[in-house]
Amino acid sequence: NLIDKLIINRYYLSLQGDIKMSEFIKEVEKRRTFAIISHPDAGKTTLTEKFLLYGGAIQQAGTVKGKKNSKHATSDWMEIEKQRGISVTSSVLQFNYNGFCINILDTPGHQDFSEDTYRTLMAADCAVMVIDASKGVEEQTRKLFKVCTMRNIPIFTFINKMDREARDPYQLMEEIEQELGIDTCAVNWPIGSGKEFKGVYERNDKEIIRFIPVDGGRKEVDTKIMKFDDPELVNELDDELYNKLQDDIELLDIAGNNFDLEKVREGKLSPVCFGSALTNFGIEPFLKHFLTMTTTPLPRSTGEKIIDPFSEDFSAFVFKIQANMNKAHRDRMAFFRICSGKFTKGMEVYHYQGGRKIKLNQSKQLMADERQEVDEAYAGDIIGIFDPGIFSIGDTITTGKTKFAFEGIPTFAPEHFSLIRNKDTMKRKQFVKGVEQIAKEGAIQIFTELGGGMEEIIVGVVGVLQFEVLEHRLKNEYNVEIIKQPLPYQYIRWVKEGCDLSSLNLSSDTKKVQDLKGQHLLLFTNEWGVRWASEKNSGLELLEFSKN
Ligand code: GDP
């Protein structure tokens, strides 16, 4: 097993007693990098904030500005972001807890849901799935979950809002299993819900953690560890609740899935914890379980070989490009996931796709709620590098002797389409340049009719806000105004290279297009059209994402 081999290799190196090496290994060893996936309003922001509270990165909860009520502490976000008070692109937070150095990748939701949200998951080693206890599995969770399963990363479930009326925990777990197709295993079990939510039963330790609220959730909760038969607990819970808890625990042991770390790491079994992010109930138990079950930064593949995160040679890939953070300079930031080695400010790296060496000077990292200059970073970390316009999504930078590129980030299927045209035909050049540049950064995808020119472009996006971003940026950066016409397509599928589109039997409203790389695709207005295409054309493979 490759991963085991890598781990043995790492220990072997540290045994050699090279101090520098073992310090480096320690740094990588303590890294944990994850994304939080959830449907809007399930409590992702609140949970993140509480993680920071427990990590000591903030003194009091309520200080991290929520995306809905803040104008953004940093004044240099895009105009749209400021106007709407939401973040268009995902960000990264780093904090320390119990000797771990934790990177949380934010996956934007609401209207700001975009392809970036999916791409962020490519940079994470595992995901925390937040479920609202009264709502269960919701639409956006389903979409994000699907992307996580593409990489088989571990998924940890936090069932939130137990302080409100919640659905039956068994039902919730069953829904996760049936809707998402992953097994679940309760790590702890809630004692009551709503006002009666008093604590959790820890299955492994066979103990009750009783929570006592402090300062309305602004501070860490007080806890009391009790045995199940503690007279105080028996006294506190009414008979019905106590008996139900007893039955639940017995039933879980008989009927529930067994815990299996191997399966968790393969993304086949999701450990489930219960709690309330608002009141801090269950936050710390969840963090502790989560950290014991997650791994150090995972090795990444180049397609031909696996790159060991503990190798001293630095390597990283771009998973996101954020334009216009500073309007005065119209600059761009490329976000890299470090896959191996150590980053130091000003270091020289080889940019594989550009085919040349470059110096990494301006580098940023988001700590708690501030963006800071970063001087050093390690495998597992995320850094933002000033981009003079040379990077694209998926690009690799390295320092080692051998040149390589990591496997590309897939292109995800857009769900909304518009036809765009240039208002002033004299500005054709700027129009094409602008649209191509914005597509290159990964904010939109562009398609044309088979054999068609760039006069009319079909723009596809994952989240509708990207249309506004496009319009705004074309006007501000390229001085181009566009005419936009919504198209009725809802589904897009890539077809295998060499497939003759003209011979396909398709429904009359299916459109044949090509992307920038000349790959052929089909656009459908409804699911029925997709089914028709695959049923009437034997051997036709329709892909929901493109690998390159
Ligand atoms: P996000 O959209 O997933 O980031 O959700 P937020 O963290 O912004 O939370 C959405 C709403 O749910 C806010 O009003 C929160 O105060 C509330 N909320 C979050 N966690 C809890 C919880 O554990 N219990 C209750 N009752 N409300 C919560």
Boltz pocket constraint, residues with backbone or C-beta under 6 A from the ligand:
constraints:
  - pocket:
      binder: B
      contacts: [[A, 38], [A, 39], [A, 40], [A, 41], [A, 42], [A, 43], [A, 44], [A, 45], [A, 46], [A, 47], [A, 66], [A, 109], [A, 160], [A, 161], [A, 162], [A, 163], [A, 164], [A, 275], [A, 276], [A, 277], [A, 278], [A, 279]]
      max_distance: 6.0
